[in-house]
Amino acid sequence: VTGAHTDTTQLGLHLEKNRMKEAVHLLKQGLWYSTSADMGHLLNFWKKHFKEHPDFSPNYIVPNISSIIRCLSEGDGFSVVPDFLCKEAVRSGKIKVVWEGNTPLENTLYFGTRKKTIYQQEVEVLEKLLMEEWGSK
C-alpha cells in the first residue's frame, strides 16, 4: 500500500508489464514504513514476488500497523500491510493498494479457545463475528 497522494504511475507500468527489476529499483527508492514486530510481512512478500531478500531497511519503524496507515495517509511512502487491517483506510481513500502481487500472499490465522470456559456465549459471539468478516467464502 502507499499514501493516496504517492505517484505510482511508473511503478504501475513496470508491474503491469512484469518488468520486476525496474519495479524493484523504483520501490527501493521510496520511503518505507514497517513495525519492528512485523517485518515478516515485508520479507515474505518481497521473497515471494521478487525472488530475493530485500536488501534495504525500512526508513521508518513505527509502533503498530495503525501508525503505518496514519503516516501513509498523511504523506508518501510504501508498506506491506495485511489487507484486512487496512481495508477501511483503502475504502475511505486515505491509502491505496499499489499491487497485491501476481499471486496474493496468504497468512493463516488461528483462533484458539478453551474447551470448557465460563465465557462460552461470548466466545460463540466472537467466532460468529470473525466468520462473518473473514470466514471462508
LOROVO-448053 format. One record per residue (C-alpha): residue number from 1; residue in one letter; x, y, z. Coordinates in steps of 0.05 Angstrom, whole numbers. Each point is the difference from the previous one (the first is absolute). Layout:
N
NODE    i  aa       x       y       z
NODE  NUM   a       X       Y       Z
...
// end
This chain:
137
NODE    i  aa       x       y       z
NODE    1   v       0       0       0
NODE    2   t      20      72      -7
NODE    3   g     -24      69      18
NODE    4   a     -58      25     -42
NODE    5   h      42      56     -28
NODE    6   t      61     -42     -18
NODE    7   d      14      -1     -75
NODE    8   t       1     -73     -21
NODE    9   t      -8      10     -74
NODE   10   q      69     -26     -20
NODE   11   l      -2     -56      51
NODE   12   g     -69     -22     -24
NODE   13   l      25      -4     -72
NODE   14   h      59     -43      19
NODE   15   l     -43     -47      41
NODE   16   e     -53      -3     -53
NODE   17   k      52     -20     -53
NODE   18   n      34     -49      49
NODE   19   r      65      40      -1
NODE   20   m      20     -19      70
NODE   21   k      72      26       0
NODE   22   e     -25      70     -17
NODE   23   a     -56      -5      51
NODE   24   v      48     -23      55
NODE   25   h      46      58     -17
NODE   26   l     -56      50       8
NODE   27   l     -26     -32      64
NODE   28   k      69       3      32
NODE   29   q       3      74     -14
NODE   30   g     -65      13      38
NODE   31   l     -11      12      74
NODE   32   w     -19     -63      38
NODE   33   y     -38      -9      65
NODE   34   s      -2     -62      43
NODE   35   t      -8     -23      71
NODE   36   s      57     -32      38
NODE   37   a     -45     -58      20
NODE   38   d     -27     -15     -69
NODE   39   m      56       3     -51
NODE   40   g     -23     -69     -23
NODE   41   h     -53      30     -46
NODE   42   l      51      39     -39
NODE   43   l      51     -56      -3
NODE   44   n     -51     -53     -21
NODE   45   f     -32      45     -52
NODE   46   w      67      21     -29
NODE   47   k      27     -71      -4
NODE   48   k     -62     -29     -32
NODE   49   h     -10      54     -53
NODE   50   f      71      24     -15
NODE   51   k      37     -65      15
NODE   52   e      52      34      43
NODE   53   h      11      23      71
NODE   54   p     -12      75       6
NODE   55   d      68      33       5
NODE   56   f     -26      62      35
NODE   57   s     -28      19      68
NODE   58   p     -64      40       8
NODE   59   n      11      74       9
NODE   60   y     -50       4      58
NODE   61   i     -15     -51      54
NODE   62   v     -66      18      34
NODE   63   p     -36     -33      59
NODE   64   n     -57     -35     -37
NODE   65   i     -36      -8     -66
NODE   66   s     -50      55      19
NODE   67   s      60      48       3
NODE   68   i      22     -23     -69
NODE   69   i     -69      15     -28
NODE   70   r      -2      68      34
NODE   71   c      70      18     -27
NODE   72   l     -17     -22     -70
NODE   73   s     -67      36       0
NODE   74   e      37      65      16
NODE   75   g      57      -7     -49
NODE   76   d      40     -43     -48
NODE   77   g      31     -68      10
NODE   78   f     -12     -75      -5
NODE   79   s     -15     -58      46
NODE   80   v     -22     -72      -4
NODE   81   v     -62      -5      43
NODE   82   p     -51     -57       6
NODE   83   d     -62      19     -40
NODE   84   f     -48     -12      58
NODE   85   l      37      51      43
NODE   86   c      -3      56     -51
NODE   87   k     -66     -14     -35
NODE   88   e     -36      60      30
NODE   89   a      57      48     -16
NODE   90   v       1     -24     -72
NODE   91   r     -76       6      -5
NODE   92   s       2      71      27
NODE   93   g      56      20     -48
NODE   94   k      52      15      53
NODE   95   i      47     -51     -29
NODE   96   k       1     -40     -64
NODE   97   v      20     -70     -20
NODE   98   v      58       2     -48
NODE   99   w       6     -74     -15
NODE  100   e     -24     -64      32
NODE  101   g      52     -42     -36
NODE  102   n     -10     -51     -55
NODE  103   t     -26     -49      50
NODE  104   p     -24      29      66
NODE  105   l      40     -19      61
NODE  106   e     -43     -34      52
NODE  107   n      12      -2      74
NODE  108   t     -44     -49      38
NODE  109   l     -23      23      69
NODE  110   y     -27     -47      52
NODE  111   f     -51      15      54
NODE  112   g      11     -44      61
NODE  113   t     -48      -9      58
NODE  114   r      -5     -44      61
NODE  115   k     -47     -59      -4
NODE  116   k     -32      18      66
NODE  117   t     -10      73      17
NODE  118   i     -50      42      38
NODE  119   y       2      48     -59
NODE  120   q     -27     -49     -52
NODE  121   q     -56      47     -23
NODE  122   e      50      57     -10
NODE  123   v      47     -46     -38
NODE  124   e     -57     -21     -46
NODE  125   v     -18      73     -14
NODE  126   l      73      15     -16
NODE  127   e       6     -61     -45
NODE  128   k     -63      21     -38
NODE  129   l      27      71     -10
NODE  130   l      67     -27     -25
NODE  131   m     -33     -48     -48
NODE  132   e     -46      55     -27
NODE  133   e      59      46     -13
NODE  134   w      55     -47     -23
NODE  135   g     -31     -70      -5
NODE  136   s      10     -47     -57
NODE  137   k     -36      19     -63
// end
